[in-house]
Amino acid sequence: MKVQVEVKELKEGKYVIVDDEPCMIKSISKSKPGKHGSAKARIDVIGLFDGQKRSFVGPISDKTYVPIVERKTAQVLNVKGNIAQLMDMGDFSTFELTIPEEYKDRVTEGGEITYITAMGKSKIEMR
């Protein structure tokens, strides 16, 4: 799911969709309007699921899309290699996610983890 907003409403630390990928905004720089044009914004982002750095440049009056990003908790049912079988604590659905390298030692059977989901994609993210 996504919502349409104006570029001037975006803030650092929030989310935006760039190249059909939900991204977190790392920095925003705005220029003043010139003699023949409107003010522009340069937005530097990092993809939530692929970790790629991207940039977006456009007028601050343009509209763009913001993804609906949800943080949820899940219980770890089983761990096989780098795949964790999880059960969502809200709706009790089960699914599998790949365990990122930095969280391998923290994901244990019977424990709880936090994961994020946006635009049909999910990933484990611990605080």
Stockholm file with secondary structure:
# STOCKHOLM 1.0

chainA/1-127         MKVQVEVKELKEGKYVIVDDEPCMIKSISKSKPGKHGSAKARIDVIGLFDGQKRSFVGPISDKTYVPIVERKTAQVLNVKGNIAQLMDMGDFSTFELTIPEEYKDRVTEGGEITYITAMGKSKIEMR
#=GR chainA/1-127 SS CEEEEEGGGCCTTSEEEETTEEEEEEEEEECCCCTTSCCEEEEEEEETTTCCEEEEEEETTSEEEEECCEEEEEEEEEEETTEEEEEETTTCCEEEEECCGGGTTTCCTTCEEEEEEETTEEEECCC
#=GC SS_cons         CEEEEEGGGCCTTSEEEETTEEEEEEEEEECCCCTTSCCEEEEEEEETTTCCEEEEEEETTSEEEEECCEEEEEEEEEEETTEEEEEETTTCCEEEEECCGGGTTTCCTTCEEEEEEETTEEEECCC
//
